[in-house]
Amino acid sequence: MALAKILQEQGIERETTLRKFREPLSVKVTTGKWPLSVRKFGAWSTAFERDVTEAVRGAAPTAAVGLEWGYPDEN
């Protein structure tokens, strides 16, 4: 729920998919068929990573948080 709220606040809930797994217990957010394009990515990603980390820590203080960014223009 905490991550879903962040995605909604950022206005990217329609461009992303949030999946929950039982084994191992985890949550994964991915983009769909098309990559997410963000203007001023550096500033946005810093704030987004902070907000995600805070949301996860609030819900599950011992959970590991991993964020991975891809850059399709560089491929």
Secondary structure as a PSIPRED ss2 file (coil, helix, strand):
# PSIPRED VFORMAT (PSIPRED V4.0)

   1 M C   1.000  0.000  0.000
   2 A H   0.000  1.000  0.000
   3 L H   0.000  1.000  0.000
   4 A H   0.000  1.000  0.000
   5 K H   0.000  1.000  0.000
   6 I H   0.000  1.000  0.000
   7 L H   0.000  1.000  0.000
   8 Q H   0.000  1.000  0.000
   9 E H   0.000  1.000  0.000
  10 Q H   0.000  1.000  0.000
  11 G C   1.000  0.000  0.000
  12 I C   1.000  0.000  0.000
  13 E C   1.000  0.000  0.000
  14 R C   1.000  0.000  0.000
  15 E C   1.000  0.000  0.000
  16 T E   0.000  0.000  1.000
  17 T E   0.000  0.000  1.000
  18 L E   0.000  0.000  1.000
  19 R E   0.000  0.000  1.000
  20 K E   0.000  0.000  1.000
  21 F E   0.000  0.000  1.000
  22 R E   0.000  0.000  1.000
  23 E C   1.000  0.000  0.000
  24 P C   1.000  0.000  0.000
  25 L E   0.000  0.000  1.000
  26 S E   0.000  0.000  1.000
  27 V E   0.000  0.000  1.000
  28 K E   0.000  0.000  1.000
  29 V E   0.000  0.000  1.000
  30 T E   0.000  0.000  1.000
  31 T E   0.000  0.000  1.000
  32 G C   1.000  0.000  0.000
  33 K C   1.000  0.000  0.000
  34 W C   1.000  0.000  0.000
  35 P C   1.000  0.000  0.000
  36 L C   1.000  0.000  0.000
  37 S C   1.000  0.000  0.000
  38 V C   1.000  0.000  0.000
  39 R C   1.000  0.000  0.000
  40 K C   1.000  0.000  0.000
  41 F H   0.000  1.000  0.000
  42 G H   0.000  1.000  0.000
  43 A H   0.000  1.000  0.000
  44 W H   0.000  1.000  0.000
  45 S H   0.000  1.000  0.000
  46 T H   0.000  1.000  0.000
  47 A H   0.000  1.000  0.000
  48 F H   0.000  1.000  0.000
  49 E H   0.000  1.000  0.000
  50 R H   0.000  1.000  0.000
  51 D H   0.000  1.000  0.000
  52 V H   0.000  1.000  0.000
  53 T H   0.000  1.000  0.000
  54 E H   0.000  1.000  0.000
  55 A H   0.000  1.000  0.000
  56 V H   0.000  1.000  0.000
  57 R H   0.000  1.000  0.000
  58 G H   0.000  1.000  0.000
  59 A H   0.000  1.000  0.000
  60 A C   1.000  0.000  0.000
  61 P C   1.000  0.000  0.000
  62 T C   1.000  0.000  0.000
  63 A C   1.000  0.000  0.000
  64 A C   1.000  0.000  0.000
  65 V C   1.000  0.000  0.000
  66 G C   1.000  0.000  0.000
  67 L C   1.000  0.000  0.000
  68 E C   1.000  0.000  0.000
  69 W C   1.000  0.000  0.000
  70 G C   1.000  0.000  0.000
  71 Y C   1.000  0.000  0.000
  72 P H   0.000  1.000  0.000
  73 D H   0.000  1.000  0.000
  74 E H   0.000  1.000  0.000
  75 N C   1.000  0.000  0.000
